């Protein structure tokens, strides 16, 4: 018997909002934006829109609660990245290490392109739930993080709420596609985690398309060439 992760999450989302109402939507959006456990906003927001179309939720309160929950969850993830930086710096994952060079590279990227990165990735499913961690890790200014999070989150939220409103009675049909989305969702989460891990551990450059970071050539005894200092 196959188990659909997306289908199970959808059942949880539907049950939470059906029995708890707008507070349930707020909690779900906090968890979605925090990213742990992964809860797809592509299920949360359309179902909230369906409830708006059905007269259960009001439109304005639903928009406010969804955006506010996403912002709270984003700042919670930002805080983990910011205050966990030094902890990560003292640890390694097997051969991978969070060394000063990789940290400086992430810092430099967010210093130059942090605003655009946060705003744009808030429009991308799955990745939008995890961009807060590197933003906090790079110590992006909190007010900038909040402003650009809202700039990306508001149109994303409105678009998916509108989709749910337009779907109305088609929601039971949409549920039938969750099993097919299962593998796509799992693959997206895994790829996003691998990408962030490789960036943080100085294996590839931040941004798109990612590129391998060139390593300095070494002499036969393993030491750096003359004129270069070992890190």
C-alpha positions in Angstrom: 0.0 0.0 0.0 1.5 3.3 -1.0 1.2 6.3 1.4 0.9 9.8 -0.1 2.8 12.3 2.0 1.1 15.2 0.2 -2.3 13.5 0.6 -1.7 13.1 4.4 -0.5 16.7 4.7 -3.6 17.9 2.8 -5.8 15.9 5.1 -4.1 17.5 8.1 -4.5 21.0 6.6 -8.1 20.5 5.7 -8.9 19.1 9.2 -7.1 21.9 11.0 -8.8 24.7 9.2 -12.2 23.0 9.2 -12.3 22.5 13.0 -10.1 25.4 14.3 -10.9 28.1 11.7 -8.7 31.2 11.2 -6.5 30.4 14.2 -5.7 27.1 12.5 -4.8 28.9 9.3 -2.5 31.1 11.3 -0.7 28.1 12.9 -0.4 26.4 9.5 1.1 29.4 7.8 3.6 29.8 10.7 4.6 26.2 10.3 4.7 26.4 6.5 7.0 29.5 6.6 9.2 27.9 9.2 9.7 24.9 7.0 9.8 22.3 9.7 7.8 20.1 9.2 7.3 20.9 5.5 3.7 22.0 5.0 2.8 23.0 1.4 1.3 26.5 1.1 0.0 25.2 -2.3 -2.5 23.2 -0.3 -3.1 25.6 2.7 -3.9 28.7 0.7 -6.2 27.2 -1.9 -8.2 25.4 0.7 -8.5 28.7 2.7 -9.7 30.3 -0.5 -12.2 27.5 -0.9 -13.5 28.3 2.6 -13.8 32.0 1.6 -15.9 31.0 -1.4 -18.0 28.8 0.7 -18.7 31.7 3.2 -16.9 30.1 6.1 -14.0 32.7 6.2 -14.2 36.4 5.4 -11.8 37.5 2.6 -10.0 40.3 4.4 -9.4 38.4 7.7 -8.2 35.4 5.7 -5.6 37.5 3.8 -4.4 39.2 7.0 -4.1 36.0 8.9 -2.3 34.1 6.1 0.2 36.9 5.6 0.7 37.5 9.3 1.3 33.8 9.9 3.8 33.5 7.1 5.7 36.5 8.4 5.9 35.1 12.0 7.1 31.8 10.7 9.7 33.5 8.5 11.1 35.5 11.4 11.3 32.4 13.5 13.4 30.6 10.9 15.4 33.8 10.5 16.2 33.8 14.2 17.3 30.1 14.0 19.7 31.0 11.2 21.0 34.1 12.9 21.5 32.7 16.4 22.6 29.3 15.1 25.5 30.7 13.0 28.2 30.3 15.6 27.0 26.9 16.6 27.2 25.7 13.0 30.7 27.3 12.6 32.0 25.0 15.3 30.7 21.8 13.6 31.2 19.7 10.5 29.1 17.2 8.6 31.6 14.4 7.8 34.0 15.9 5.2 31.8 19.0 4.9 32.6 21.9 7.1 31.1 25.3 7.7 34.3 27.2 7.3 34.9 31.0 7.3 35.2 31.2 3.5 31.8 29.7 2.9 30.2 31.9 5.6 31.9 35.0 4.0 30.5 34.0 0.6 27.0 33.7 1.8 27.4 37.0 3.7 28.7 38.7 0.5 25.8 37.4 -1.6 23.2 38.6 0.9 25.0 42.0 1.3 24.7 42.5 -2.5 21.6 40.7 -3.5 19.8 39.7 -0.3 16.7 41.9 -0.9 16.0 40.5 -4.3 16.8 36.9 -3.2 14.3 37.0 -0.4 11.6 38.7 -2.4 11.9 36.4 -5.4 12.3 33.1 -3.5 9.1 33.9 -1.6 7.3 33.3 -4.9 8.9 29.9 -5.5 7.1 26.9 -3.9 9.1 24.8 -1.3 12.2 27.1 -1.5 10.1 30.0 -0.1 9.9 28.1 3.2 13.7 27.8 3.7 15.2 31.1 2.4 14.8 32.6 5.9 17.6 30.4 7.3 20.4 31.6 5.1 19.1 35.2 5.4 19.4 34.9 9.2 22.7 33.1 8.8 24.0 36.0 6.8 22.7 38.5 9.4 20.5 40.4 6.9 19.0 43.5 8.6 15.7 42.4 10.2 13.7 45.3 8.8 14.9 44.6 5.3 14.2 40.9 5.7 10.6 41.7 6.9 9.9 44.2 4.1 11.1 42.0 1.3 9.5 38.9 2.8 6.2 40.8 2.6 6.9 42.0 -1.0 7.2 38.4 -2.1 4.7 36.8 0.2 1.7 39.0 -0.4 1.3 38.3 -4.2 2.0 34.6 -3.6 -0.7 34.5 -0.9 -3.2 36.4 -2.9 -2.7 34.3 -6.0 -3.2 31.0 -4.3 -6.2 32.3 -2.2 -7.7 33.5 -5.5 -7.1 30.1 -7.1 -9.0 28.4 -4.2 -11.9 30.9 -4.5 -12.1 30.1 -8.2 -12.0 26.3 -7.7 -14.9 26.3 -5.2 -16.7 23.0 -5.7 -13.7 21.5 -7.5 -11.7 20.9 -4.3 -12.6 17.1 -4.1 -11.3 16.7 -7.6 -8.0 18.5 -6.7 -7.5 16.1 -3.8 -7.3 13.3 -6.3 -4.1 14.7 -7.7 -2.2 14.7 -4.4 -0.8 11.2 -4.9 0.7 12.3 -8.2 2.2 15.4 -6.5 3.8 13.2 -3.8 7.0 12.5 -5.6 7.4 16.0 -6.9 7.0 17.4 -3.4 9.6 15.0 -1.9 12.1 15.6 -4.7 11.7 19.4 -4.4 12.3 19.3 -0.6 15.4 17.1 -1.0 16.9 19.2 -3.8 16.4 22.4 -1.8 18.1 20.9 1.2 21.0 19.6 -0.9 21.4 23.0 -2.6 21.5 24.9 0.7 23.9 22.4 2.2 26.4 22.6 -0.7 26.3 26.4 -0.6 26.9 26.6 3.2 29.8 24.1 3.0 31.6 26.0 0.2 31.0 23.4 -2.5 29.1 25.6 -5.0 28.4 29.3 -5.4 25.2 30.9 -4.2 22.7 31.9 -6.9 21.6 30.4 -10.2 22.9 28.6 -12.0 25.2 27.2 -9.2 28.8 26.7 -10.1 31.5 24.7 -8.4 34.0 26.8 -6.5 37.5 26.3 -7.9 40.1 24.9 -5.6 43.7 26.0 -5.7 46.2 23.6 -7.1 48.5 21.8 -4.7 52.0 20.5 -4.9 52.9 16.8 -4.7 53.3 17.0 -0.9 49.7 18.4 -0.6 50.8 22.0 0.3 49.5 25.1 -1.5 51.6 26.5 -4.3 54.2 29.1 -3.5 52.7 32.5 -2.7 49.4 31.0 -1.5 48.6 30.5 2.2 46.7 27.5 3.5 43.3 28.4 4.8 
